[in-house]
Amino acid sequence: MSDSDSFEGTPPELKKLAESINSELLPQKSKARYEVQYGIFKKWREEKQAKVSSENVLIAYFTELVDKNKKSLWCIYSMLKSCIILYENTDISKYANLILYLKRKTAIHIPKKSKVLEEHDVTTFIEQAPDEEFLLMKVILVIGVAGVCRREELYKMTLEDIKYKDDILLITIPITKTSTSRTFVISKSTWVELVKKYIEIRKKIEKIKERLFLKYYSGKCVNVPIGINAIGMIPSKITSYLKLENPTEFTGHCF
């Protein structure tokens, strides 16, 4: 029912009084915002030659708003609901399909949190997995765990970021999400030896100033840098080797 239809047969003075009372039913502090939104909707409805605020009309209207005002859909719906019931005597809260549509379009996707490798998993992999096949993964694992590194940080590392000092490794992460350099130490002897072993193999590639992590096959590096997505898949491959449940839930965020 339109706003004009709701007053059909009503004397002009009563119609004016009713309109005045209706307008006072809107929240006084935000009344202007309500009427602006209602005015925008009415203008759109006129342009589409839609005479009533039917459920299909409202769904079509909100479909056009999704890309522009996704975060405000429920706010706009609430303002229109108040105005339409006052000025058109139509209760759009009964439009079940409209409400379902808005719920689906405003649903927040919460990504599943990455699982984390336990300390005993790290130890088991380092001790049992053969270096011939898994040395690169071991080195990325120990640096990632020791420095709580993101895959982007591991991806950008160079040989120059690792320094030897006595029996420890001094590792520098030059670029981070906060653009702040940081340094950490690896002192565990088995981890130090793993990194040293990989670096000796890595140095056999001529371009020693390029990225630290190259593709690794059968105990040798090839002059092809490992990709950022491949680094992110390493925890999943480690958990597959360890035969842990749901290996795909372990990502590069688990270091």
N, C-alpha and C positions, 0 to 999 in steps of 0.2 A: 504494500500500500504506500503510495507516495505521500509527501507532505501536504499536497493540495487535496488529495482524496480524503485524508484524515479529517479535513475541515469541511467536507461537502455538506451543505445545508446549514452551516453554522453562521449565525448573524455576524456581520463584520466586527462589532464591538467585542463580542465574545471570542472571536477568532484572535483579535489583537491581544486580549487579556491572556488567552491560553498560550500564545507565542511568548509573551512576556514571562509567564510563570515557568514555561519550559526552559527558557534560556537561563533562568536562575537556578535550575536543577543541576547545571554543569558546575564543576569545581571553579570557584571564583578566581583563584590564583592562576589557574591554567585554562580558563575559559577561552581565551583568545587562541591558544594552540589547538584546542579541540575544534573550534570553528574553522580555523585555517585548514586543518586536515579534512574536515567535512566538505569545505568549499572546494578543495583540490579534487576530492573524490567526485563531487557532483559535476564539476567541470569535465572530468574524464568521462563520466557516465553520459553526459550530454554529447560529447564528441563521438562516443560509440553508439549513440542513439539508443541507449538503454533507459527505459522509463522507470524501472523499479530496481530496488537493491536486492535482487534475488541472490541465491547462493552461488549460482554459476557466474553472475556478474561480479560478485565479490572475489571469487576464486580467480577470475580473469584479471581483476585489478591487482590482487596481491602477486600474481604471477609476474606482472610487469615491475613490481617493486622489489622482487627477490634480489636481483643483482645490485640494485642501488641502495637499498635500505634493509639488508638482511637482519642486521642487529636490532632494527627498530620495528620489525613487523608486528610483534605483540603489542607494542606501545601504540602503534597506528591502529591496530585492530580494536584495542580498548577504547580509544577516542572515538572511532567510527561507531562502535557498538552503542556508546552513550548517546551520540548525536542522532543516529538512525532510529533508535527507539523513541527518542524525544520528538524528533521532527517528522518521522515517517510512520511511527507506531509499528515498527518491525523489529523483532528481537533476533538479531543475527547470532546470538549465543546458542540458538537452537540449530544452527547450520553445522551439523556433525562433520560433513565432508570438508567444509572450510577449516574447521578446527584441526582435523586430521592432517590436512594439507600444510597448515602452518607449523604443526608439530614436526612434521617430516622435514620441512625446509629449514627449520631453526634448530634441529637436533645438533648437539655438539659431539663431535667425534673425539673420544679420548683414546689416544694410541696406547696399545698395550706396552707396559714397561718391559724393557729388555731384561732378561735373566742375567745373573752375574755368576761368573766362574768362581767356585770356592777355592781356597788356598790348596786343599789337597788335590783338586782337579789340575791346577797349574803344576804342582809338583809331579803328579803322576804322568802328565803329558811330557814334561821336560825329561823325566828319567826314562820313560819307556818308548817314546816315539823315535824312530831312527832318524839321525841327522841327514842321512842321504836324501831323504824325502821331505823332512819337516824342519830343517834348520832355520829357514827363513821365518816360518810361522813361530818357532820358539823365540827368535830374537824380537820379532814384533810383539809377541806376547809379554816378554819380560820387560821390554822398554815401556810398553803400554801400561802394564800393571804398576811398575815402579814409579812412573811419572804421571799416572792417571791421565793418560793422553787420549785426545780425541783422534778419530781416524784422519781428520784433516791435518792435524799436527804431525802424525806419523808419515803421512803422504808427502809432506814438504821437507822432511829431514834430509840433510846431506851428510857426507862423511865428515865434514868439518865440524859438525855439531857434536861429535863424540871425541873426548880427550881422555888419554890414560894418565893416571896419577897414582904412582905406587901400585897397589893392588886393587884400585877402584876405578870406576868409569865415571867421568864427569860429563853429563849430557845436558846440552842447552837446547831449549825449544825457542827459536828466534821469533816465531810469529804465532800468535794465538788469537782467539776470537776477540780478546780485549786489547790486542796489539801490544801486549806487555811480555817481554822476554822473561823466561824463567829457567832455572837450572836445578837439576836434581842429581843424586848420586846412586849408582848401583855398586854395592859392596859385597853382595853374596857371591862367593867364589865360583859356584857352578854357573851362575848367570853371567858373570864377567867373562868366563872362559867361552861360553856360547857366543857372546857378542864378538869377542876377539876372533873366534874361529870364522864367523861369518864375514867379518871385515877383511880378513886375509884373503878369503875367496873373492870378495867384492872388489878388492884392489887390483885384481888381475884384469879387470875391465879398464880400458885406457882412460875413459872419461871419468876420472876419479872425483872431479869437482861437482858432478851432477848428483842426482838424487841417491840417497842411501839405499833404498830398497828396490832391487831389481828382481825380475822374475828368476826363479830358481828351480832347476831341474837336475835330478841325479847328481847332486853334490856340486853343481856348477851354476854360476850366475850367467845370464845372457843380457846383452845390452838393451834391455827393454824395461823401463820403469814399471813397477806394479801399480795398477790403478787404485783410485780411492775406494771404489766399490769392492774391489778384490780384498782390500785391507779390511773393509767392513764385514766381509764374509768369513774371515779367519776364525773368529770365535765359534761360528757354526761348524766349520770344518774340524776344529779341535774337539768339539763336543761329539761330533759324529765318530771321530776316532776313538773317543773314550766311551762311546755307546751310551751317552746320557739321553734322557728323555727329551723330546721336543727340541732338537738342535737348532731349528730355524728361529727359535725364540731368543737365541743368543746372538747379539749383533755387536757391531763395533763400539756400542755404548757400554759394553760390559767390562772394559778394561779397568 
